[in-house]
Amino acid sequence: MITIPFTPNNTAAPPFKVPVTLDGVSYSMQTVANFYAANRWYVQLIDQSGEIVRNMPLIGSPPDVDLLLFPGLLQTSTVLYRVGTGNFEIGP
């Protein structure tokens, strides 16, 4: 499992962006904030051509439950955001 700390920089655009490999495919995972309308973060998965593959609210997993991000998209890889640690967890 790979652990990536969620450390947004509110002066950068986007505030958080990391390269990830999921199911053997390279993506960019980034977050954007919508504090005006929804008061929350959104996480986006972007392919190598710059197209947004998935955009969804950043839903955090509690310690004893794995709430997967990007449901229905990935076959073997998993992505979740662990609230207690403030980390993304990418597996396997």
N, C-alpha and C positions, 0 to 999 in steps of 0.2 A: 504494500500500500504506500502511496505517495501522499504526504501531508503538505499542504500549501497554506501558509497563514494568510488570512483575509485582512490585508492592511491597505485599505483604500487611501488614496491621496486626493483630497477634495479639490486640489488646484490643478490636477491633471485631467486630461480628456482622452480616454475614459479614466475614471478614478482608480480602476484596478484592471489589469490585463496580464494574463499568463498564457504561454503556449502549453497545450496538453495533447497527449496522444491517447485516443480512445478507440477501441476496437481496431487498432493498427492504423488509424487515420489521424493526421495532424490537424488540430484546430487551434483557435484562439478562444480562450474563455475570458469574458470581461463582464464587469458590472457597470450598471448605470443606475442613477438614483432618480426616483420620482417622488420627491418629498412634498411637492405642491399638491398633486391630486391624490396620490395613494399613500404617501408617507412611508415608503419602503424602497429597498434595493431590488433590482432585477438582474438576473444573470443571463448572459447571452453566449451561445456557442456559435462561432463563426468559422466557416470553412476557408480553405486556402485561396479561394477566389474573392473573398470578402463578403460572401452572402451569409446572412443570419440564418442558421439552420434551426435554432430554437431560441426563444426569448420567453422567460418565465419568472415569476416572483422568486426571490431567494428565500426558500423555505428551509428553516433550520431543523436539524434532527436533535432531539433530546438524547441524553446518554444511553438509554436503553432501547432506542428505536432508530432504524435506518430509513429515513425518508429520502428516497433517491431523486436526484435532479435529472431532468431530461428523460422522464419515463416513456417507454415505448420506442425510444430511438436507438439505444445501445443494446448489443447482444451479449457481450461478455464484460465490458468495462462498467464500472459503477462510479458515480459522482454524488457526493453528499456534502452538506455543510453542517458541521458539528457546532451547535450553539455554545456549548460549555467551553470549548477550546478556541473558538473563533477561527477554525481551520476548515479548508476544503479537504476531503479525503477522496483520493482517486485510487481505485483498485481494478482489477487485481494487479 
